[in-house]
Amino acid sequence: MKFLRIGQIMQLTGLSRMTIYRLELAGEFPKRRRLSKNSVAWLDTDIAQWAESRPISQLSGTAGTTTSGSGGAAYG
């Protein structure tokens, strides 16, 4: 178990500071832990569980599919 500070959380998740705080307030992100009067951090295990719980994004559109009968050949 390891404590992660906000900069590390931002780097790991790709989320901004405000997005992390907004998600936390909405109950959609792990709660931070108070380390001292002026210091907070998140548990690495909480962040890992949150990351694993995120849905896998589906690609939208038709990239990579062919609509012509030529198998995608541009000429011929």
C-alpha positions as CSV (number, residue, x, y, z in Angstrom):
1,M,0.0,0.0,0.0
2,K,1.3,3.4,-1.0
3,F,0.0,7.0,-0.7
4,L,-0.3,9.0,-4.0
5,R,-0.4,12.8,-4.1
6,I,-2.6,14.8,-6.5
7,G,0.2,15.3,-9.0
8,Q,0.7,11.5,-9.2
9,I,-3.1,11.0,-9.5
10,M,-3.3,13.5,-12.4
11,Q,-0.4,11.8,-14.2
12,L,-1.8,8.3,-13.7
13,T,-5.4,9.1,-14.7
14,G,-4.9,11.9,-17.2
15,L,-7.5,13.9,-15.4
16,S,-7.2,17.5,-14.3
17,R,-7.2,18.5,-10.7
18,M,-10.7,20.0,-10.9
19,T,-12.1,16.9,-12.6
20,I,-10.7,14.7,-9.9
21,Y,-12.2,16.9,-7.1
22,R,-15.5,17.1,-9.0
23,L,-15.7,13.3,-9.4
24,E,-14.7,12.8,-5.8
25,L,-17.5,15.1,-4.6
26,A,-20.0,13.3,-6.8
27,G,-18.9,9.9,-5.3
28,E,-17.4,8.7,-8.6
29,F,-13.8,8.8,-7.5
30,P,-12.0,7.4,-4.4
31,K,-12.0,9.6,-1.3
32,R,-8.7,11.1,-0.3
33,R,-7.1,10.3,3.1
34,R,-5.9,13.0,5.5
35,L,-2.2,12.4,6.3
36,S,-1.8,15.5,8.4
37,K,-3.4,18.9,9.0
38,N,-2.3,20.2,5.6
39,S,-1.7,17.0,3.6
40,V,-4.0,14.6,1.8
41,A,-3.3,11.6,-0.5
42,W,-5.1,8.7,-2.1
43,L,-4.3,5.0,-1.6
44,D,-2.8,3.4,-4.7
45,T,-5.1,0.4,-4.2
46,D,-8.2,2.6,-4.3
47,I,-7.0,4.3,-7.5
48,A,-6.2,0.9,-9.1
49,Q,-9.7,-0.4,-8.2
50,W,-11.3,2.7,-9.6
51,A,-9.3,2.4,-12.8
52,E,-10.3,-1.2,-13.2
53,S,-14.0,-0.3,-12.7
54,R,-13.9,2.2,-15.6
55,P,-15.9,0.9,-18.7
56,I,-13.9,0.0,-21.8
57,S,-14.6,2.6,-24.4
58,Q,-16.2,1.5,-27.6
59,L,-15.0,3.0,-30.9
60,S,-17.7,4.7,-32.8
61,G,-18.0,5.1,-36.6
62,T,-16.9,2.8,-39.3
63,A,-13.2,3.3,-39.5
64,G,-11.5,0.2,-41.0
65,T,-14.6,-1.1,-42.6
66,T,-15.1,-1.3,-46.3
67,T,-18.3,-0.5,-48.2
68,S,-17.1,-1.3,-51.7
69,G,-16.9,-4.9,-53.0
70,S,-13.3,-4.5,-53.8
71,G,-12.0,-5.3,-50.4
72,G,-10.8,-1.8,-49.8
73,A,-8.5,-1.5,-52.9
74,A,-8.2,2.0,-54.1
75,Y,-7.6,1.0,-57.7
76,G,-7.7,-2.0,-59.9
